Amino acid sequence: ILKGGLFGMNKIELSANENFAIIYEDGIFTKPTFGYLLNLSTKSLTELTNKDGISVFAFAPDEKTITLHSFPEDNTITYSTLDFKKLKDFSPAKLENKVQINGQFLSFSTNGKDKTYFARQYLSSAVYLETAGLLAAGSDAGNLVFWKVDNQSPEKIIPLGSAKVLKIIPFDKKLIALMANSEVKIIDIKKMELDATLAFFERDENVSLVWYTPEGYFKANKSDIRNFHFVKGLNAFPVLSYELFLNRPDTILQKLGFADQEAIEIYRQAYEKRLKRNGVSSLQDFRNLVRPQIELTNRNAIPALVNESTLNLEIALNQTNAPTKKVSVFVNGVPVINKNTNEKELNLLLELNEGENQITIIGLGANGVESDPISLTVQNNSPVKEHRVYYVGIGVSHYADNTMNLKFADKDVRRLADYFGEEFKERLIVDTLTNEQATHEKILALKEKLKTTSVNDVVILSFSGHGLIDNDKNFYFACHDIDFNQPEKMGLSYDEIIGLLSDIPARKKLLLMDACHSGELDSEDEIRVAKLSNPNVSASVPRGVEVIEETANKAGLNASFDLMKTLFYDTDRGNGAFVISASGGKEFAFENAEWGNGVFTYSVINALDKLSYDTWKGYQPIKISALQKEVYKQVIELTNGQQKPTARAENSEWDWELK
């Protein structure tokens, strides 16, 4: 019979190899002061105690010891699991130097002498930093107070936020503060300055994190950037408008001091490579740029909830110091109005999507500098009209040069058309061009059909066939009559492909590219042959492509380009389309005779099936980001990692649903 309190012994935790178990009482308002260690091999049971209460039980990886820790008393006791003897006792009372807090006071005992320090705020945690000769304490008000040991007046007070400081932990030359709002603060002990903050947040059952500094620099997953805002004065602006300058993983790592210089240098190269691609100097001080100034004069008259599908925007432009030459309006990350102007006032009629509309208005000066963005959100509750789904498929298996024929490219687009036909039925409008019909002229002519869409329609455009690159590393889709030695002749450039989705009414736009080299290629990269190890797939290398083995001395540059695409949002907002490419710029796309399709198309259909139905929820819409992740996962698994799909372009402001 095990003793227990109100709840009894109601919790059991196993060690990693399940040789031992801890049995204890988990109360709502109190911590247990004892627990039982059960040896599952010998069935022996031993009581373990910690008079200050037990917050954490932890087995060593080898299971030879178990540690009982009390928080916030910081009392740690370690027992042997072999003979149950107490090995270590790190009770603060046994330390030569002892720090205690009592309300607004901190007391420090050393060599039998006591000294009291006054904080003028209620303290919640404290620590003695012996090597620095400092005392540090966190407060209920979210401040960190430093004292020099020989001075009872605070040396410095650092505001860490409004949340309570639960615990502070010295680590090397840093001080780590755990906050009540789940943030982690990293403080430089020598400078007594806040270096960086680590914040956690939950979204769609996933936990994401972001690092940021007091200067505004940050490191975050690019899919999470839409959740952050940059505060300037009393106004909040989307981070997207400053992300080119503020997304600095290299700065974060340098501040933290834990990464090696080689890793930091690769991140710095990625940042500078991105600036270069956007025509911006690394010496430019973005905070002091003279920006065009625009104002939404009727903002106060625009309600957050409307029952109409149109909205009038009255915009004033200050044409004095930095004249505005163009005004662009984005809805959910999609450019819907681009107006060249020299006027001081503009009246624009904006058509809204059904549901939420995140509206961003930006003025562009003659020097390419953007104004601070105007952002607002309007919910359109007007009656929902059934939207249409346009599927346009281009697939070429048979070429004028029949030595370059493929097996399944034309079947890929037909199978997608059949799949979407079953999914969307009478709402689906299909146009396919295959083989001899897939010429440069006929493909571009499809733009006229797409111009007839409406703002709530969905457009899915897919290409399946050979992908080529020219001598300048530009991508071309191989039309039926292409010259494989000169892809720029009769080939369809990436700009022409993405142009099919530009300036059309539909705002939900998805481009699927099932072709070799369809991912973006760095101008400094070389092309390599993918060494295929999966016997179920095969690769075709176009005769017109020069294949060069990748050289080791370019690893740093290649890594910086991959990091740039992985970490950083594409600041060229483009047309708001989401582009999923079958392979990276240096890879080849594979086919499978058993499936009767290319690996990419096969994975797209599998992903759509998997994501559209949930055992508990039934049929459900599919988020485009979820589709991209699932396609990425399946293609990598099917090709043993030899083919890696990429999101060549993303709309990070609108993760719309396919339904």
Secondary structure, DSSP 4 states (H G I P E B T S, - for coil): ----SSS-S-EEEE-TTSSEEEEE---SS---SEEEEEETTT--EEEEE-TT--SEEEE-TTSSEEEEEETTTTEEEEEETTT--EEEE--GGGSSSEEEEETTEEEEEETTEEEEEE-SS-EEEEEEEGGGTEEEEEETTSEEEEEETT-SS-SEEEE--SS-EEEEEEETTEEEEEETTS-EEEEETTTTEEEEEEEEEEETTEEEEEEE-TTS-EEE-GGGGGG-EEEETTEEEEGGGTHHHHB-HHHHHHHH--S-HHHHHHHHHHHHHHHHHTT--TT--GGG----EEEETTGGGS-SEESSSEEEEEEEEE-SSS-EEEEEEEETTEEEEEEE---SEEEEEEEPPSEEEEEEEEEEETTSPBPPPEEEEEEE-SPPPPPPEEEEEEE-SS-SSGGG--SSHHHHHHHHHHHHHHHHGGGEEEEEEEGGG--HHHHHHTHHHHTT--TT-EEEEEEES-EEE-TT--EEE--TT--TT-TTTT-EEHHHHHHTTTT-S--EEEEEEESTT-S---TT----------TT-EE---TTS---PPPGGGHHHHHHHHHHHHHS--S--TTS-EEEESS-TT---EEETTTTEEHHHHHHHHHHHHHHEETTTEE--EEHHHHHHHHHHHHHHHTTTS---EEEE--TT---EE-
